[in-house]
């Protein structure tokens, strides 16, 4: 799982823990899988992965 290091996100974003919790929740719900599946289904560069 990717990690967000403390202090890396711009100040305009939510606090580090909020970003982590959102990323973790979206990962668990399959949001990133669906985002990446669309270009792969169209034969984009992700279809080679």
C-alpha positions in Angstrom: 0.0 0.0 0.0 1.3 3.5 -0.8 1.9 5.9 2.0 1.6 9.6 2.3 4.5 10.9 4.2 3.9 13.6 6.8 4.5 17.1 5.3 4.4 16.0 1.7 0.9 17.0 0.9 0.3 20.7 0.3 -1.2 22.7 3.1 -4.4 23.3 1.1 -5.2 19.6 1.5 -6.7 18.1 4.6 -4.5 17.0 7.5 -2.2 13.9 6.9 -4.5 11.6 8.8 -7.6 12.6 6.8 -5.7 12.0 3.6 -4.5 8.6 4.8 -8.0 7.6 6.0 -9.6 8.7 2.6 -6.9 6.8 0.6 -7.4 3.7 2.8 -11.2 3.9 2.5 -11.1 4.4 -1.3 -8.7 1.5 -1.6 -10.9 -0.8 0.5 -14.0 0.2 -1.6 -12.2 -0.5 -4.9 -12.3 3.1 -6.2 -8.8 2.9 -7.6 -9.5 -0.5 -9.2 -12.4 1.0 -11.0 -10.5 4.1 -12.1 -7.7 2.0 -13.5 -10.0 -0.6 -15.1 -11.6 1.9 -17.5 -8.5 2.7 -19.5 -7.4 -0.9 -19.5 -10.8 -2.0 -20.9 -10.4 0.5 -23.7 -7.0 -1.0 -24.6 -5.0 1.9 -23.2 -1.5 1.7 -21.8 -2.8 -0.1 -18.7 -3.8 -3.1 -20.7 -0.1 -4.2 -20.8 0.1 -4.4 -17.0 
